[in-house]
Amino acid sequence: MTSSRSLLFLTIASLTLIYSACTSNPDPVHSDVVLDSALLGTKKYAFTYQQGDKTVISSADTIHQVSFGGATHPAIAPDGLKVAYTVKDSAGHQGIWVADLENKSQSQFNLPGTTYDEAIWSPSGNAVSFGVEEKGKAHKVGTVGVDNSAYLIIDSASQTSLYAATWRTADELIAHDLTSLYTYRISGELIKKTSIADLIGPDYRASVNTRFFYADGGKSLVFNVTGKDGIMAVYVSNLLTKGISRISTESLSVSGLFVTFDNRVFFSAASKPSGTSKIYVSDLKGKVWKISEQGTDPTAANK
């Protein structure tokens, strides 16, 4: 990666840091549920999200926050020490950058194309996956090591578009084409192709914003899809029993989903039919808490 000496790198001078304090604590969606602070963790920076034109990096208790403009789709590393995000330059090209929260430096992945977005960290934090979009070509997903090595576009020869890559393990990625879910090795080798309808049933519809996450040691699948009611919601499927339960409440329309490697479910959602999108966190059993009054596209570090 090309590197800089300061987080306020001149090529993205719009990233003006604003330190803020917030005294509100996470609120349970159901008043009879008491928030266990361990659900969010104890790291100085525990989760990130988009708030309008600002990227927000927050501590678990939301007291310590950093926000900056000029970047989108932030993704915090599993250890909470780095954040990847997308920056669009004056020519309209989108690149992936990484901010080191310890030494307050930043660097850009030196990738050969022009349009990259929505970075997701591997379990080890040694690599990221992202969306790749080139004019006139199928949408793809790619990976690169944090040292700018091993750049790869998954399934590059196929005309099938792939969306929303997530990491199943340190060595495997999953992505979908709206109708099938694909599992790949990080070498690019296809391991498995599964019909989404066969996997979760015919009553749910995937979109380009749908993400699938394996959880609970691969025994559960968490995903955001549109159901019969026409509302995008978060569901968890027990892959052993094939039972599916809804995590987000029926009053919420979900826009973004992220599941940590230690099985916590973060999502952004707005009250239907329209309302301000807020950030929520849940366990796999569906106990949901609100952690931010505004925001979209959350990601979180491990506890």
N, C-alpha and C positions, 0 to 999 in steps of 0.2 A: 504494500500500500504506500502511496505517497503520503508523507506526514507533514505536520506543522508543529510549531512550538507552543501554540496557545489555542484554547477552544474558540477564541475570537479570530479565526483565520480569515484573512482579508478577502479570499475568493468567495466566502459566504458571510460577508460582513453583516448581513441581515440577522445572523444568529446572535442577537443581543441578549445576554443573560439577565434574568430578573429573578432575584431571590425573594421568596414570599413565605409568609407563615399562615397557617390555617388551624384554628383551634377546634374545628368540628371533628368528632369521632365518627367512625363508620357506624351506620344505622342498620339495624336488622329490618328486613322487609316485613317480617312477621314480628309483632311486638312481644310475643311470648318467647322469642329466641334471643338468648344473650350471646353477644359476639365473643368468641374466643380469640384473643389477640394473636394467638399462635397461628391462626388461619392465614394471616398475612405475612408473618415472619418478623424478624428483628433486624434485618439489614438496613443500613442507612438509606439505601435506595432500593425499594422493593417492587415498584411497578411503574409503568409509563402509560400514557394515553395521549390522544389528540384532543385539544380543546380549541375549537375554531381554527384560527391560523397559528396557534401555538402548540408546541410539543411540551408536555409536562412530565417531569421525572419526580417521583414522590417517595417519601419514606412510608413505612407501613402505617404509621399513625396519622399520616397526612400533615404533620406539623412542619416537616422540612420538605420544601419543594423547590425545584429549579424549572424554569420555563424559558423557552426561546422560540423565536419565529423563524420562518424560512425553511422549515423541515416538516416532513410528514411521515406517517406510519412508523413511529418509533418502536423499537424492540429491545428490551433490556436483556442482557446476558443472564444465564442461570445463576452466576455468582453475584450479580448485582453491581459489577464493577465497570461494565461497558454498556453503551447503548448504540445500536445501529439505527439509521434513519435514512430517508430519501431526501435528496436535494435536487431541485430543478435549476439548471443554469439559464443564462440569458438566451441561449439558442434553443431552449426547450428540451434539452437532454436531461434525463433523470439518472442520477448515480447514487450508489450506496456509500454512506460515510459511517465512521465509527468514532464515538467520543469516549475517551478514557476518563472515567469519573474520579479516578485517584490522582492522576497527574494533570488533569484538565487540558489534555491535548486531543487532537482529532486528526483523522486521516481518511483518505478516500480509497476505495478499492479501484485498482487500475484495471478495469474490465474493458474488453475490446469493442463492445457494442455501445448503444446510445440510450437505451431505455430499460432501466432496472428499478424494481420497486418491491415493497413489502418483504423486508428481510426477516428471517426467522433463525434463531440460534440453534445449533446442535446441542445435545445434552452435555457435551464436554466443554462447550464454548469455544472450540477450536475451529469451527466453520460456520458459515451461514448459508441458508438457501434463500431464494428470492424469485420473483417473477421476471421473465424476460420477454420483451415485446419489441419486435422490429417491424417496420412498415412492410405490408404485403406478405408477412410470414405468420405461421401459426404461433399463438402464445405458448411460451414454454416456461419451465422452471430450471433454475441453475443452482450451482453450489460453488463455493470458493473457500479456501482456508483463510484464516485471519492473517496469515503471513503472505497472502496474495498468491498462494500456490494452488495447484490442483483445480483450476477453473474448469467447469464442465457444464454444458447444457444437456439436461436429461432428455433422452429420446430425440436428439436433434434432427434425425433423418426423417422422422414421421411428420405427416401433415396434420396429425391430431393435436389440437390445442390442449395443454395441461394447465390447471389452475391450482392455486392455494396449496403449495407444498408445505408439509409439516414433517417433523422427524418422528419416526416410529421408534427407532433406537439410534445409537451413535453411528450405526453403519447402514441404516435403512431410512428411506424417505417414502412418503406417500403423497399422491396428487390425484386429481380427478379431471375428467373431461365432460362433466355434467351427467353422464350416464354410467360410467364405470370408475372404480377406484383402483389405482395402480400402485404397486409396491416395487420400489427400485433399491438396488444396492447403490452406495455412494459412487461406485465405479460406473453407474449408468445401466447396469444389467437389470432387465425386467425380471422380477421374481414372481409376481402374481397379478392377475387382472380379475376383478370381481365386479359383477353388476351391482350398482347401488340399490336397485330395486330388490335384488335377491338378498342383499345385505341388511337392509332396514325396512323393506316392504314397499309396496307400490303407492302408498298414501302420502309420500313425502317427495318434494321436488327440490333438487339442488340448483344452485345458481353459482355464478363466478365468485360470489362472496361467501360461499359455503366452505367451511373447513372441517376436516375430520381429524380427530386426535385419538390415538390409542391411549388408554389409561389403565390403572390398577394392574400393572404387569401384563398388559395385553388382553385382559379379560373383559374390558369395557371399551366401547367406542363412543366418544362425545362428538356431537356435530350440530350445526345450525342449518336448518332446512325449513322450507315452507310446507305447512301441513294442510289438511282439508279446509281449515278455517281461513286460509289465505294469508296467515301471519307467519313470518319467520320466527322460529323459536329455537331454544337450545334443548336438545334431547340427549339422553344417555341410554345406550343399548348394552344389556348384559349379553355378551357373545356366547356364553354358555347356555343360558336359558332362552335366548332370543327375545326376552322381554324388553320393551322400550318405555321409558318414563320421561316426562317433561320436567326440565329444570326451571326454565324461566316461566313466570306466571302468565296466565292467559291475557292479562291486561298489557303485556309488553311486546313490542315488536323489536326483534334483535337485529343489530347491524354488524356487530363484530364479535368474534369469539377467540379465546386463547386458553389453552389448558397447560398448566405447568407440569414438569416431569414428576412432581410430587403430588399430582392429582387434585389440584385446585382449579376451579373453572371460573375464568374471568370473562365477562361479556359486557358490551354496551347495548343499551336498549332504550326506546322511548315509549311512553304511554300511547296507545293507539286511540284515535286514528292518527294523531300527530301530537308531538310534544318534544320537549328538550331531551336529548339523549343523555343518559346517566351511566355510570360505571357500577357494575355489581360483581360480587364474588360469591361462589357457592362451593360446597363440597359435592361429592358424587351422589349424595343422598338427596340433594335438592334443597338444603337449607341455604337461603340466599340472603346476602347483606348488601346494602348500598354503600359504596365507599367514595363516590364523588357525585356531586350534583350536576356536573356537566362533563361530557367527554365521549369519545368514540375510540375504537380500535385499541383496546388495552392489551398489554403484555405484562408478564410478571417474572420476577426471579424466583428461584427455589427458596424455601424457608431457610 
